[in-house]
């Protein structure tokens, strides 16, 4: 039972610590998926190399982490406050050609990064961008201004 409690404490600590880091660090993984992928190798390694002399303890720990991930996913699905606490929200970086420097600084994104993504979308300048939004998955979405008719 001690290993279940320890895994749960570490899971929650790492989950919220990574949430505080911001969305750019995650890529395509959700925070709780990233935590699980980070912790499983270490937990299994203890059982394999017999540091704790118990393969059962390693399996219990992995089962606990998987159960926590499933419960976190379920909680996020049914509870809006839980979703807001665990899942990052999209952030507006630019609107109508104007950069929001406070949001850029908060998310640690440079204007050059926004311009690079705009150019990849076929735009030449930030003045051609209606919206630049940092999505929850860490990618920047570009919505171009409509061409004048």
BALOBA-1460 file (C-alpha; in Angstrom, 3 decimals):
// residues 149
<rec num="1" residu="x" x="0.000" y="0.000" z="0.000"/>
<rec num="2" residu="x" x="2.925" y="2.308" z="0.652"/>
<rec num="3" residu="x" x="4.040" y="2.130" z="-2.991"/>
<rec num="4" residu="x" x="0.514" y="3.055" z="-4.170"/>
<rec num="5" residu="x" x="0.536" y="6.173" z="-1.980"/>
<rec num="6" residu="x" x="4.077" y="7.108" z="-3.062"/>
<rec num="7" residu="x" x="3.201" y="6.711" z="-6.753"/>
<rec num="8" residu="x" x="0.041" y="8.788" z="-6.314"/>
<rec num="9" residu="x" x="1.977" y="11.592" z="-4.591"/>
<rec num="10" residu="x" x="4.697" y="11.612" z="-7.262"/>
<rec num="11" residu="x" x="2.093" y="11.492" z="-10.047"/>
<rec num="12" residu="x" x="0.170" y="14.476" z="-8.704"/>
<rec num="13" residu="x" x="3.347" y="16.446" z="-8.005"/>
<rec num="14" residu="x" x="4.798" y="15.871" z="-11.495"/>
<rec num="15" residu="x" x="1.424" y="16.475" z="-13.174"/>
<rec num="16" residu="x" x="0.980" y="19.893" z="-11.597"/>
<rec num="17" residu="x" x="4.670" y="20.816" z="-11.886"/>
<rec num="18" residu="x" x="4.525" y="20.147" z="-15.623"/>
<rec num="19" residu="x" x="1.247" y="22.066" z="-15.863"/>
<rec num="20" residu="x" x="3.047" y="25.076" z="-14.410"/>
<rec num="21" residu="x" x="5.809" y="24.791" z="-17.034"/>
<rec num="22" residu="x" x="3.398" y="25.639" z="-19.833"/>
<rec num="23" residu="x" x="2.073" y="24.106" z="-23.002"/>
<rec num="24" residu="x" x="5.147" y="24.470" z="-25.200"/>
<rec num="25" residu="x" x="6.958" y="21.664" z="-23.384"/>
<rec num="26" residu="x" x="4.417" y="18.930" z="-24.083"/>
<rec num="27" residu="x" x="4.048" y="18.647" z="-27.821"/>
<rec num="28" residu="x" x="1.182" y="16.316" z="-28.695"/>
<rec num="29" residu="x" x="0.876" y="14.649" z="-25.281"/>
<rec num="30" residu="x" x="-1.561" y="15.709" z="-22.614"/>
<rec num="31" residu="x" x="0.066" y="16.435" z="-19.242"/>
<rec num="32" residu="x" x="-1.200" y="13.246" z="-17.591"/>
<rec num="33" residu="x" x="-0.049" y="11.105" z="-20.537"/>
<rec num="34" residu="x" x="3.386" y="12.708" z="-20.359"/>
<rec num="35" residu="x" x="3.621" y="12.030" z="-16.617"/>
<rec num="36" residu="x" x="2.697" y="8.393" z="-17.142"/>
<rec num="37" residu="x" x="5.277" y="7.933" z="-19.890"/>
<rec num="38" residu="x" x="7.925" y="9.546" z="-17.691"/>
<rec num="39" residu="x" x="7.229" y="7.469" z="-14.598"/>
<rec num="40" residu="x" x="6.606" y="3.962" z="-15.961"/>
<rec num="41" residu="x" x="10.210" y="3.200" z="-17.027"/>
<rec num="42" residu="x" x="11.564" y="4.194" z="-13.640"/>
<rec num="43" residu="x" x="8.926" y="2.238" z="-11.760"/>
<rec num="44" residu="x" x="9.432" y="-0.884" z="-13.869"/>
<rec num="45" residu="x" x="13.223" y="-0.581" z="-13.659"/>
<rec num="46" residu="x" x="13.076" y="-0.885" z="-9.875"/>
<rec num="47" residu="x" x="11.253" y="-4.192" z="-10.164"/>
<rec num="48" residu="x" x="13.459" y="-5.495" z="-12.959"/>
<rec num="49" residu="x" x="16.814" y="-4.714" z="-11.358"/>
<rec num="50" residu="x" x="15.446" y="-5.767" z="-7.995"/>
<rec num="51" residu="x" x="16.417" y="-2.580" z="-6.184"/>
<rec num="52" residu="x" x="13.367" y="-3.149" z="-4.001"/>
<rec num="53" residu="x" x="13.554" y="-6.945" z="-4.450"/>
<rec num="54" residu="x" x="9.938" y="-7.093" z="-5.569"/>
<rec num="55" residu="x" x="8.615" y="-7.451" z="-9.082"/>
<rec num="56" residu="x" x="5.135" y="-7.358" z="-7.551"/>
<rec num="57" residu="x" x="5.828" y="-3.907" z="-6.135"/>
<rec num="58" residu="x" x="6.823" y="-2.681" z="-9.611"/>
<rec num="59" residu="x" x="3.669" y="-4.121" z="-11.160"/>
<rec num="60" residu="x" x="1.505" y="-2.598" z="-8.422"/>
<rec num="61" residu="x" x="3.188" y="0.773" z="-9.006"/>
<rec num="62" residu="x" x="2.635" y="0.635" z="-12.788"/>
<rec num="63" residu="x" x="-0.976" y="-0.422" z="-12.256"/>
<rec num="64" residu="x" x="-1.404" y="2.496" z="-9.875"/>
<rec num="65" residu="x" x="-0.014" y="5.001" z="-12.365"/>
<rec num="66" residu="x" x="-2.261" y="3.641" z="-15.126"/>
<rec num="67" residu="x" x="-5.275" y="3.807" z="-12.835"/>
<rec num="68" residu="x" x="-4.379" y="7.398" z="-11.926"/>
<rec num="69" residu="x" x="-4.123" y="8.326" z="-15.602"/>
<rec num="70" residu="x" x="-7.512" y="6.737" z="-16.303"/>
<rec num="71" residu="x" x="-9.078" y="8.496" z="-13.304"/>
<rec num="72" residu="x" x="-7.513" y="11.822" z="-14.312"/>
<rec num="73" residu="x" x="-8.886" y="11.423" z="-17.832"/>
<rec num="74" residu="x" x="-12.338" y="10.576" z="-16.477"/>
<rec num="75" residu="x" x="-12.246" y="13.482" z="-14.027"/>
<rec num="76" residu="x" x="-11.238" y="15.894" z="-16.803"/>
<rec num="77" residu="x" x="-14.104" y="14.564" z="-18.918"/>
<rec num="78" residu="x" x="-16.810" y="15.060" z="-16.266"/>
<rec num="79" residu="x" x="-15.546" y="18.110" z="-14.363"/>
<rec num="80" residu="x" x="-14.887" y="21.498" z="-15.944"/>
<rec num="81" residu="x" x="-12.877" y="22.754" z="-12.914"/>
<rec num="82" residu="x" x="-10.663" y="19.662" z="-13.095"/>
<rec num="83" residu="x" x="-10.197" y="20.178" z="-16.830"/>
<rec num="84" residu="x" x="-9.160" y="23.791" z="-16.260"/>
<rec num="85" residu="x" x="-6.729" y="22.750" z="-13.526"/>
<rec num="86" residu="x" x="-5.005" y="20.030" z="-15.555"/>
<rec num="87" residu="x" x="-5.386" y="20.973" z="-19.228"/>
<rec num="88" residu="x" x="-3.805" y="24.173" z="-20.528"/>
<rec num="89" residu="x" x="-6.072" y="26.636" z="-22.328"/>
<rec num="90" residu="x" x="-5.260" y="28.150" z="-25.728"/>
<rec num="91" residu="x" x="-3.590" y="31.566" z="-25.551"/>
<rec num="92" residu="x" x="-4.010" y="34.419" z="-28.024"/>
<rec num="93" residu="x" x="-0.564" y="35.595" z="-29.132"/>
<rec num="94" residu="x" x="-1.628" y="38.001" z="-31.871"/>
<rec num="95" residu="x" x="-4.873" y="39.572" z="-32.998"/>
<rec num="96" residu="x" x="-5.330" y="41.609" z="-36.158"/>
<rec num="97" residu="x" x="-1.581" y="42.004" z="-36.668"/>
<rec num="98" residu="x" x="-0.922" y="43.182" z="-33.083"/>
<rec num="99" residu="x" x="1.260" y="41.023" z="-30.848"/>
<rec num="100" residu="x" x="0.194" y="40.490" z="-27.245"/>
<rec num="101" residu="x" x="3.627" y="40.763" z="-25.658"/>
<rec num="102" residu="x" x="2.409" y="39.846" z="-22.179"/>
<rec num="103" residu="x" x="1.039" y="36.549" z="-23.528"/>
<rec num="104" residu="x" x="4.184" y="35.956" z="-25.584"/>
<rec num="105" residu="x" x="6.321" y="36.458" z="-22.475"/>
<rec num="106" residu="x" x="4.072" y="34.330" z="-20.287"/>
<rec num="107" residu="x" x="4.196" y="31.445" z="-22.771"/>
<rec num="108" residu="x" x="7.885" y="31.996" z="-23.654"/>
<rec num="109" residu="x" x="7.165" y="32.413" z="-27.369"/>
<rec num="110" residu="x" x="9.066" y="34.916" z="-29.499"/>
<rec num="111" residu="x" x="7.600" y="37.111" z="-32.221"/>
<rec num="112" residu="x" x="10.012" y="35.380" z="-34.614"/>
<rec num="113" residu="x" x="8.401" y="32.020" z="-33.821"/>
<rec num="114" residu="x" x="4.967" y="33.435" z="-34.631"/>
<rec num="115" residu="x" x="6.329" y="34.930" z="-37.869"/>
<rec num="116" residu="x" x="7.931" y="31.593" z="-38.798"/>
<rec num="117" residu="x" x="4.611" y="29.760" z="-38.400"/>
<rec num="118" residu="x" x="2.853" y="32.526" z="-40.347"/>
<rec num="119" residu="x" x="5.346" y="32.114" z="-43.186"/>
<rec num="120" residu="x" x="4.801" y="28.344" z="-43.135"/>
<rec num="121" residu="x" x="1.104" y="29.189" z="-43.607"/>
<rec num="122" residu="x" x="1.953" y="31.207" z="-46.732"/>
<rec num="123" residu="x" x="1.889" y="34.686" z="-45.166"/>
<rec num="124" residu="x" x="4.733" y="37.172" z="-45.492"/>
<rec num="125" residu="x" x="4.167" y="39.489" z="-42.528"/>
<rec num="126" residu="x" x="2.369" y="39.508" z="-39.193"/>
<rec num="127" residu="x" x="0.084" y="42.238" z="-40.553"/>
<rec num="128" residu="x" x="-1.540" y="39.515" z="-42.684"/>
<rec num="129" residu="x" x="-2.448" y="37.489" z="-39.583"/>
<rec num="130" residu="x" x="-5.905" y="37.863" z="-38.026"/>
<rec num="131" residu="x" x="-5.227" y="35.451" z="-35.137"/>
<rec num="132" residu="x" x="-2.183" y="33.598" z="-33.832"/>
<rec num="133" residu="x" x="-3.166" y="31.225" z="-31.050"/>
<rec num="134" residu="x" x="-0.928" y="28.973" z="-28.991"/>
<rec num="135" residu="x" x="-2.987" y="25.786" z="-28.778"/>
<rec num="136" residu="x" x="-3.146" y="23.462" z="-25.770"/>
<rec num="137" residu="x" x="-0.806" y="21.052" z="-27.554"/>
<rec num="138" residu="x" x="1.926" y="23.715" z="-27.850"/>
<rec num="139" residu="x" x="1.455" y="24.389" z="-31.569"/>
<rec num="140" residu="x" x="0.746" y="27.845" z="-32.940"/>
<rec num="141" residu="x" x="-2.394" y="28.132" z="-35.084"/>
<rec num="142" residu="x" x="-2.541" y="30.919" z="-37.650"/>
<rec num="143" residu="x" x="-5.751" y="32.410" z="-39.026"/>
<rec num="144" residu="x" x="-5.026" y="34.774" z="-41.928"/>
<rec num="145" residu="x" x="-6.914" y="37.995" z="-42.518"/>
<rec num="146" residu="x" x="-9.456" y="37.756" z="-45.295"/>
<rec num="147" residu="x" x="-8.308" y="39.331" z="-48.511"/>
<rec num="148" residu="x" x="-9.976" y="42.653" z="-49.347"/>
<rec num="149" residu="x" x="-12.538" y="42.137" z="-52.105"/>
